[in-house]
Amino acid sequence: MAESVKVAVRVRPFNQREKDRGSKCCIKMQNKTTSIQNLDQTGSEPKLFTFDFSYWSHDSFEMDDKGVSQPIPGSSYASQRIVFDDLGQGVLNNAYEGFNTSLFAYGQTGAGKSYSMVGYGPNKGIVPITCDELFKTVEGNTNADLKYCVSFSMLEIYNEQVRDLLQKQNPKGGLPVRQNPSIGAFYVQGLTKQVVGSYREIEAKMDEGTSNRTVASTAMNATSSRAHTVVTIQFDQIKKNEVGEETKRTSIINLVDLAGSERAGSTGATGDRLKEGANINKSLSALGNVISALADASTGKKNVRVPYRDSVLTKLLQNALGGNSKTIMIAALSPADINYDETLSTLRYADRAKQIKNKAIVNENPMDKLIRELKEKKEKSTDCDSALIPLLFPVLLSPAA
């Protein structure tokens, strides 16, 4: 059954640049509805958008004794934990059920994407909390017939080239992106995939990868990501069935921190920064075209061509956006009226994405799937069907199977 991409938006506090320019807040949120108003146009009506979640993280918070931002009692402030409970926990639940799952953050540069995804200091974001909770499940397993295996990889797409963030040195021109001819999915050839046995191990790998990311200062953001970052976790669940045979479910978890869309006039970019910004915008434009095409296809439009091949980013997000994956998008918003145009563009982008529908399937061995489906059919069938199925499939449905 097709399922829509879940979409959330989150507005951050003013940054120092916006405070220095005397910015006013042009965003309002009530329940799932987000509104934006052009404060430069007197009497203009606000534009309304409805999403699965609208997170107000602009104000009404205080720091606890550990330095973690917490809601002031009675406020609607959305903390890192609240965002994880809604989005990150959904990623984990999908993985436990054997589905591929993806979460990606979108927004203009400096809008707060990396804060939501990675976090800062004690305010950990979705990625580290997801990894921590995953290993709590692994380490708390008491079922002798169930084993888990977790592997981790981390890459960035910089100037349309793929760099392995778990390696100090990468080949000139980046790692090649290939297409699997049997299933049509794209993959990165030669990407490091490290088996990890604890949260500390995966945290160390994340820190290693983060230290290798390409960042630089612009007028909009002192630590601007100059590349798209993709963290991939492969989660295998190996279980013995009733006759002692091992069966396996595999879930691929993609956590994507997109580089921010940029306007050269706002960032003050020149030289390498200008080239980086142009490539970021090019790949985000390609992503926008893919989202629009998928949205058209989901509404019943015929003969829609989805341009996955137009950028490295869209190739690698093919499964997340239009294939076998349960997908969540979080759009980061600036609250400042000086960023009205960019924020409105982000809201429209997110509004388009929520129209996409994916068909995710449980990733399991075909024979395991057949046995499971037959048993489910047997349990739900009428008395007549229940009598016929064992006659047709005596080996598969015997008590020993």
Solvent accessible surface area in square Angstrom, and as a share of the most:
residue,aa,sasa,rsa
1,M,218,0.97
2,A,37,0.29
3,E,79,0.35
4,S,45,0.29
5,V,4,0.02
6,K,95,0.40
7,V,1,0.00
8,A,0,0.00
9,V,0,0.00
10,R,11,0.04
11,V,0,0.00
12,R,34,0.12
13,P,53,0.33
14,F,47,0.20
15,N,44,0.23
16,Q,117,0.52
17,R,53,0.19
18,E,0,0.00
19,K,123,0.52
20,D,105,0.54
21,R,143,0.52
22,G,56,0.54
23,S,17,0.11
24,K,131,0.56
25,C,46,0.27
26,C,6,0.03
27,I,2,0.01
28,K,146,0.62
29,M,38,0.17
30,Q,135,0.60
31,N,133,0.68
32,K,114,0.48
33,T,44,0.26
34,T,0,0.00
35,S,15,0.10
36,I,0,0.00
37,Q,55,0.25
38,N,27,0.14
39,L,72,0.36
40,D,124,0.64
41,Q,109,0.48
42,T,144,0.83
43,G,69,0.67
44,S,27,0.17
45,E,142,0.64
46,P,56,0.35
47,K,80,0.34
48,L,121,0.60
49,F,24,0.10
50,T,71,0.41
51,F,7,0.03
52,D,52,0.27
53,F,54,0.23
54,S,18,0.12
55,Y,11,0.04
56,W,44,0.16
57,S,5,0.03
58,H,20,0.09
59,D,63,0.33
60,S,43,0.27
61,F,63,0.26
62,E,88,0.39
63,M,118,0.53
64,D,51,0.26
65,D,145,0.75
66,K,159,0.67
67,G,28,0.27
68,V,35,0.20
69,S,7,0.05
70,Q,67,0.30
71,P,43,0.27
72,I,73,0.37
73,P,118,0.74
74,G,91,0.88
75,S,38,0.25
76,S,87,0.56
77,Y,11,0.04
78,A,5,0.04
79,S,6,0.04
80,Q,13,0.06
81,R,113,0.41
82,I,69,0.35
83,V,1,0.01
84,F,0,0.00
85,D,73,0.38
86,D,50,0.26
87,L,1,0.01
88,G,0,0.00
89,Q,59,0.26
90,G,21,0.20
91,V,0,0.00
92,L,1,0.00
93,N,66,0.34
94,N,23,0.12
95,A,0,0.00
96,Y,59,0.23
97,E,85,0.38
98,G,0,0.00
99,F,29,0.12
100,N,16,0.08
101,T,0,0.00
102,S,2,0.01
103,L,0,0.00
104,F,0,0.00
105,A,1,0.00
106,Y,10,0.04
107,G,0,0.00
108,Q,6,0.03
109,T,6,0.03
110,G,19,0.18
111,A,1,0.00
112,G,21,0.21
113,K,13,0.06
114,S,41,0.26
115,Y,72,0.27
116,S,4,0.02
117,M,2,0.01
118,V,55,0.31
119,G,17,0.16
120,Y,174,0.66
121,G,55,0.53
122,P,72,0.45
123,N,13,0.06
124,K,85,0.36
125,G,1,0.01
126,I,2,0.01
127,V,7,0.04
128,P,11,0.07
129,I,20,0.10
130,T,0,0.00
131,C,0,0.00
132,D,44,0.23
133,E,31,0.14
134,L,0,0.00
135,F,3,0.01
136,K,116,0.49
137,T,50,0.29
138,V,31,0.18
139,E,114,0.51
140,G,53,0.51
141,N,50,0.26
142,T,137,0.80
143,N,64,0.33
144,A,102,0.79
145,D,70,0.36
146,L,30,0.15
147,K,110,0.47
148,Y,48,0.18
149,C,47,0.28
150,V,4,0.02
151,S,8,0.05
152,F,1,0.00
153,S,7,0.04
154,M,9,0.04
155,L,8,0.04
156,E,1,0.00
157,I,4,0.02
158,Y,51,0.19
159,N,36,0.18
160,E,51,0.23
161,Q,79,0.35
162,V,2,0.01
163,R,58,0.21
164,D,3,0.01
165,L,0,0.00
166,L,12,0.06
167,Q,82,0.36
168,K,153,0.65
169,Q,157,0.70
170,N,37,0.19
171,P,72,0.45
172,K,210,0.89
173,G,46,0.45
174,G,13,0.12
175,L,23,0.11
176,P,48,0.30
177,V,33,0.19
178,R,113,0.41
179,Q,66,0.29
180,N,48,0.25
181,P,135,0.85
182,S,96,0.62
183,I,129,0.65
184,G,23,0.22
185,A,27,0.21
186,F,28,0.12
187,Y,100,0.38
188,V,17,0.10
189,Q,82,0.36
190,G,64,0.62
191,L,43,0.21
192,T,31,0.18
193,K,124,0.53
194,Q,71,0.32
195,V,96,0.55
196,V,5,0.03
197,G,51,0.49
198,S,31,0.20
199,Y,36,0.14
200,R,200,0.73
201,E,84,0.38
202,I,0,0.00
203,E,52,0.23
204,A,59,0.46
205,K,49,0.21
206,M,18,0.08
207,D,90,0.46
208,E,62,0.28
209,G,0,0.00
210,T,59,0.34
211,S,84,0.54
212,N,23,0.12
213,R,30,0.11
214,T,34,0.19
215,V,80,0.46
216,A,19,0.15
217,S,78,0.50
218,T,18,0.11
219,A,64,0.50
220,M,16,0.07
221,N,38,0.19
222,A,77,0.60
223,T,98,0.57
224,S,1,0.01
225,S,18,0.11
226,R,2,0.01
227,A,2,0.02
228,H,4,0.02
229,T,6,0.03
230,V,11,0.06
231,V,8,0.05
232,T,30,0.17
233,I,0,0.00
234,Q,37,0.16
235,F,0,0.00
236,D,11,0.06
237,Q,26,0.11
238,I,34,0.17
239,K,102,0.43
240,K,93,0.39
241,N,40,0.20
242,E,121,0.54
243,V,73,0.42
244,G,44,0.43
245,E,106,0.48
246,E,100,0.45
247,T,32,0.18
248,K,98,0.42
249,R,72,0.26
250,T,31,0.18
251,S,0,0.00
252,I,50,0.25
253,I,0,0.00
254,N,28,0.15
255,L,2,0.01
256,V,1,0.00
257,D,7,0.03
258,L,0,0.00
259,A,0,0.00
260,G,4,0.04
261,S,29,0.19
262,E,17,0.07
263,R,126,0.46
264,A,52,0.41
265,G,80,0.77
266,S,35,0.23
267,T,3,0.02
268,G,54,0.52
269,A,13,0.10
270,T,101,0.59
271,G,57,0.54
272,D,99,0.51
273,R,76,0.28
274,L,83,0.41
275,K,121,0.51
276,E,2,0.01
277,G,5,0.05
278,A,60,0.47
279,N,32,0.17
280,I,7,0.03
281,N,52,0.27
282,K,121,0.51
283,S,1,0.01
284,L,6,0.03
285,S,64,0.41
286,A,8,0.06
287,L,0,0.00
288,G,16,0.15
289,N,79,0.40
290,V,0,0.00
291,I,3,0.01
292,S,42,0.27
293,A,11,0.08
294,L,17,0.09
295,A,0,0.00
296,D,36,0.18
297,A,46,0.35
298,S,35,0.22
299,T,95,0.55
300,G,47,0.45
301,K,128,0.54
302,K,163,0.69
303,N,159,0.82
304,V,41,0.24
305,R,170,0.62
306,V,37,0.21
307,P,13,0.08
308,Y,29,0.11
309,R,147,0.54
310,D,72,0.37
311,S,4,0.03
312,V,22,0.13
313,L,0,0.00
314,T,1,0.00
315,K,45,0.19
316,L,34,0.17
317,L,3,0.02
318,Q,45,0.20
319,N,56,0.29
320,A,2,0.02
321,L,1,0.00
322,G,35,0.34
323,G,22,0.21
324,N,31,0.16
325,S,2,0.01
326,K,40,0.17
327,T,8,0.05
328,I,8,0.04
329,M,0,0.00
330,I,2,0.01
331,A,0,0.00
332,A,6,0.04
333,L,1,0.00
334,S,0,0.00
335,P,0,0.00
336,A,0,0.00
337,D,28,0.15
338,I,60,0.31
339,N,5,0.02
340,Y,22,0.08
341,D,77,0.40
342,E,26,0.12
343,T,2,0.01
344,L,15,0.07
345,S,60,0.38
346,T,4,0.02
347,L,0,0.00
348,R,128,0.47
349,Y,33,0.13
350,A,0,0.00
351,D,40,0.21
352,R,77,0.28
353,A,0,0.00
354,K,63,0.27
355,Q,61,0.27
356,I,1,0.00
357,K,101,0.43
358,N,6,0.03
359,K,140,0.59
360,A,20,0.16
361,I,95,0.48
362,V,28,0.16
363,N,34,0.18
364,E,33,0.15
365,N,74,0.38
366,P,109,0.68
367,M,104,0.46
368,D,29,0.15
369,K,70,0.30
370,L,72,0.36
371,I,33,0.17
372,R,67,0.24
373,E,75,0.34
374,L,17,0.08
375,K,57,0.24
376,E,67,0.30
377,K,121,0.51
378,K,75,0.32
379,E,144,0.64
380,K,171,0.72
381,S,28,0.18
382,T,86,0.50
383,D,129,0.67
384,C,87,0.52
385,D,55,0.28
386,S,35,0.22
387,A,62,0.48
388,L,90,0.45
389,I,10,0.05
390,P,44,0.28
391,L,138,0.68
392,L,126,0.63
393,F,73,0.30
394,P,80,0.50
395,V,118,0.68
396,L,36,0.18
397,L,17,0.09
398,S,38,0.25
399,P,138,0.87
400,A,68,0.53
401,A,21,0.16
